[in-house]
Structures are given as structure tokens and as C-alpha cells.
Amino acid sequence: MIWELEKAQDESKIKALQDQLNVSKLVSMLLLNRGIDTFDKAKIFFRPSLSDLHDPFLMQDMQKAVDRIQQAIKEKEKILVFGDYDVDGTSSVALVSSFLNKQTNDTVLTYIPDRYSEGYGISLKSIDFASSNNVKLIIALDCGIQALDQVEYAREKNIDFIICDHHTPSKEIPKAIAVLNPLREDCKYPFKSLCGCGIGFKLIQGLTIVMENTIEDIKEYLDLVGLAIVADIVALTGENRILCYYGLEQINKSPRVGLKAIIDTLEKETITINELGFYLGPRINAAGRMASGNLAVELLVEENLEKATELAEKLNQLNIERRILDKETTQEAISEIKKHKNEESSTTVVCNPDWHKGVIGIAASKLTETYYRPTIVFTSSNNLFVGSARSVNGYNVHAAIEKCKEFVVEFGGHKYAAGIKIKKTQYKDFKDKFEEVVSSTIDKSMTIKKVAVEGEIELKEITPKFYRILKQFAPFGPGNKTPIFSAKNLRDTGYAKVVGKENTHLKFNLTQQNYSKIHNAIGFGLASKYPNILNKKLFNATFTVDQNYWNGQENIQLKVIDIKN
């Protein structure tokens, strides 16, 4: 693992911002690393405001979408709200359907496709369902940008489409009534990194404006948006930072009943990004992975706590099953890689027809972390191999797959994650081509794990005041990463131990030369570094500064990423 120190900021700029804000040199540097170099920018960063959200009508086709929905409401047409089976999709469906249900009278239906029989995106089966239920308008969320044939099929059945998607468009977009996607070449919307639920929120924001209401009237939906932003790992900058900030506020002050049912089991006083990413998100995702995404929608729109608690327990059990399966799948994949001696390849491409479709994305992520190279995990579905692709920092796996499209039936996604379908007979051809493309286009430095260190720090600088300021940098995520620091000449106090169910973690106490105070530290997955700190050896470390809750007490804790002597 390479430690990369952020490019040093200009000392005069550090001092100027330090004086303007009355903060430490370190805090000033952290702000400059995020492009915040004035008092006004700092104010916006530390005090996000809903008034800073962009006008939804800046988005291409927004007026068309709002007009068509208003027509449907006025004429009491049936509306089908359709979404993907992951957290972003199910949250989107819950958000838009809940909002529309307040404007209509039992005219809104919801539909989440089955991961196994229908697969990702808009299915013909869903359109047939809409037709048989006399639906006149389908609102597709978190999918649909590639659904040219499906939209045409719907049009033949006199069903209109509004598409709200954030995935990369092709040159041709579907001939829907409206296609809301900031990534469209002809879309001038200022912020390009919204998730599917974020676009759904912009849609109801547009409807709210024409109804002459305000943003305050739809704040209750921001818990869903915050959850989706974190689960879909989109950039936590600009509009997403605002939406996530207020989403977390809504979750902590007045979460919807379905989320409360999960939160009540966590025994956490405050819900942060970590809880959304590691507890709430996986449980909601488990519905679409292991059973039906409809369970997630049911939970997110449920208003009775007793019923919500029952649904939350179902999702918890599904999540336990998911964890067992993804662990088994990852282990089997690693065995396959070792068997075929592919450890030194430029890519990881593995396939097993028996692997569970719902966990191949998680397995792909874990394999990417293990071997740190572009990865695709395939399984069998509907006479095809379906795969989930993940990439390393800096490499566009979506573009790489596009260069292999002669062997691809269908694909879509983002720079760092994509879904793909291929013919079973072309698996080897695709695998060879993908290896060829990646090996010729990837910078080898991208395949080495790096830690981006924002600055060197002394332990004496880590005070409660410093941590209070650091917390205000949240919410953290892509584009606003949790600050990572390095420190030299550290020493364990002599009580280090390996912990965890499988003895994979390292728990210890840190002190520094010429400094008497002790800091609690935990290194997840760092059990192998135990010899590096034995017998009070001096070492250097990289870490984040966090908080540990234990026995009702809060203490600063260092989460150690790497150790070097």
C-alpha cells in the first residue's frame, strides 16, 4: 500500500483562510483540499441550505414531465411508478408513489421487477402488467435510459413513459414523453451526479413548485434521498451534500416509520453515514437481492409501526442469508482465480452458473478490494451469463466494456460499476477481449492500493475541539472523503491484541514520543500488522479520526488504515 500525501497547499492561502475563519492551520488545509478558499464558500460548506438547491426546471424535459403528471392527476389516470430493485430504485419508488398518492385517489401502482425472471431495467412483463391494469403513464426511476424498444412497445399500447435515470445515456435516448437525466448531452442542469432517487426528488420538487408550495412541504421525503445517495455511492458534493445533510437530519429527527423500525434495532443515538451505509442500506438491498424488491417498498411506505417492524425483521433475516452467500461466493471465486493461476492478470473475470445473482455485485466489490483490478463476476440467468462489474479508482470500466461490445448482448452503468449480459457461448471470447482492452488501457499505478493522506498530524492536535470541527465536514463520501492523516514515531502501550470473530482486527492504544496522552485505536483487517507494534516498537500509521460509543460513553477513536515501521 502506497501512502500519497495530498499536494501541499500554498502557505499564504492557508494563513489567509485561517485568519478569516479563526481555525487551526490543519483545518484550513483540509478546507483548501476541498476547494473551499473563502469565507462564503466555507459558510455554504458548513451550513448547507435547501435554498441553494437548483431550480428543477433547469433539467431537460422537466416541464414536460410535470405537465404530463398534472394531466394524469387531473384526468384521474392510473400511474405506474417503476423502479430498480436496489436501494436507489426502491427508495425512488417509495418517494414518488408516496408523494403522488397524496395528490390522487388510489390511482398509483408500484412495480419492482424480479431480479431473476425479469432482470435489470424496464421489462416487457411490467408493461403488460401496466396495460392489463389500464395504466396510462409509467414513471421509471433509476433505470430506463437504454429502454428504446420497451418505450416503443408501451407506446403501441397507448402508455406514456417518463424516465428518471442517472446512468450513462447512449447516443440515442428513448422516445418517452420526458427523459430526466442530467448526463444527457442536451441537458444544462448544473449538477450531474444525482442518484435516481435524487432525480425523483427533483421531479416532486418541480410538481411542488407548480402547486405553489415550498421545499418545506417535501422535506419529509429527504430521508429516502439521503439513504439512496449513500447506498448508491454518488459524489457527496454540491447538491448531493445538501440533500444528504438534510436527509440525515430528517432520519434523526423524524424518520418514516419503515426506517424507524430498522433504526430501533441499532441502539444508536445518532444515525450517521456509517449507519446508512452498513446497516440500513444492506437490509433494504437484501429484499431485491434475496427475494423481492417489493418488500423494501412496502417497508418504506408503511405507516404502521407494528407492521413495519415485522417487515424490518424479514429484511434482517434476508440480509443474514445474503451475508452467508456473498462470503461463500467470494471464497469460491478466489479459489477459482488461484486454480487457474490468474493472480497476475490485469483483470478478474470469473463465472459460476450456480452463484446467486443477488450477491455477484458484492462479490465483485470484494474481489476488486482483494486483487485491486477491474473485476466482473458472472452467473447464469435466462440462458445468458449476467455479470456485475467493478473498477479501481481512476479506471472507467464502462468504457472498457463498450470496447468489447461485439461480445456483449446488453450493458449499462457508470465509470466504476456496470451490469452486463453476454451469450454463454461467448464467455471466453469476452473474457479474453476484456483482458486485452484493460491491459492496454490501464495505468499500472491504478492497480496499486493507495491511501490519500491529507496531512501529517501529531496526536496532541487530536482534541475534542478538533473533532467537533471535523464532524462538521460530514457527510463524507466520494468527492468529500473522510480525512486521512499520518503520524510518525507512534508506540503501542503494550496491551495490543488481535480481536474479532475470525481474529482479523487489531485493537491497541497509541501514544507518541514526547506526548503522554493515550489514544484508543482499532485497525480493521490489520491483524497481520501485530508483529509491527510488539515490544513497543516505533511505527508510523495512517488513520481517520472517529468516535467510539461504549457503555454509554463517547470517546475519540483512531481507525488505523495501515502501519509501517
BELTA-V441780 format. One line per field, one symbol per residue. phi: phi as a letter, one per 20 degrees, with the letter a starting at -180 (. if undefined). psi: psi as a letter, one per 30 degrees, with the letter a starting at -180 (. if undefined). burial: 1 if it has 16 or more other ideal C-beta (glycine too) atoms within 10 Angstrom, else 0. A space follows every 10 residues. Layout:
phi->???
psi->???
burial->???
This chain:
phi->.eedeggfef gffgfffgff dlcfgffgff fffdmdccgf fffffecgcf fefffffffg mfffffffff ffffelffdd edbfeeffff ffffffffff ffdccldddc bdffgeedmf nfdfgfffgf ffdmfdbdde cmaofdefff ffgfffemde cddccceffe fddgeegbce bgegfeeegf dddfeffffg ffffffffff emdcfffcff effffggfgf felegeclff ffffgfffff ffebffgffg ffgfeeldfc edggfffdcf ggffffgffd ccfffffgff dfdeffffff fffgffffff ffffffffff ffffffffge ldfdfecdcc bbgeffgfdf ffffffffff dlbgccddbe almcedccdc cegndeffff fgfdffddea baqcgdbbdb ccfgfdgfff gffffffffe defgffedfc deeerecdgf fedgfffffg fffffergnb fggddcbdle bffodfbeco gdlddcdbcd ccgmbefddf bcdfmdgfeg ffdfllffbd bdaddccddb lmddcfceef ebcce
psi->kkjjkkkklk eeeeeeeeee fhlleeeeee eefggjglee eeeeefikkf ffklkfffkk geeeeeeeee eeeeghlkkk jkllgaeeee eeeeeeeeee fffajhgkll kklkeefeak akleeeeeee efghkfkkjk kglffgheee eeeeefghkl kkkjlglkla eklkilekjj jffkegkgkf kfgkleeeee eeefeeeeef ghalfffgff ffeeeeeeee efhlkhlbee eeeeefeeee efeilleeee eeefffhkek kaeeeeefee eeeeefefef ckfeeeeeef fkfkeeeeee eeeeeeeeee eeeeeeeeee eeeeeeeeeg hgfglfljjl kjffkkefgf eeeeeeeeee filkkkkkak khglkklkkl llkfkjfeee eefgffgkek llbaefklkk klkefgeeee eeeeeeeeff fkkfffgkkk jjkflklkff fileeeeeee ffflklakfi lkkkllklhl kkfggklkll eghflkklkk llkgkfkkkk kkjkggefge ffglhhkkll lkllkakkkk hgkkkkkkjk elkk.
burial->0010000010 0001001100 1010011111 1111011000 0100100101 0011010011 1100110110 0110001111 1111111111 1111111111 1001001111 1111100111 1110011011 1000111111 1111111001 1011100011 1111111110 0011011111 1111001010 1011111111 1111111110 0000000110 1111111111 1111111111 1111111101 1000111111 1110000000 1110110011 1111111111 1111111111 1100000110 1101110110 1100110011 0011001000 0100111111 1100111111 1111111100 1111111110 1001111111 1100111101 1001001100 1111011111 1100011001 1011101100 0100001000 0011101010 0100010011 0011111001 0111111001 1100010100 0000111101 1100000010 1110011011 0110000011 1111110000 0000011111 11100
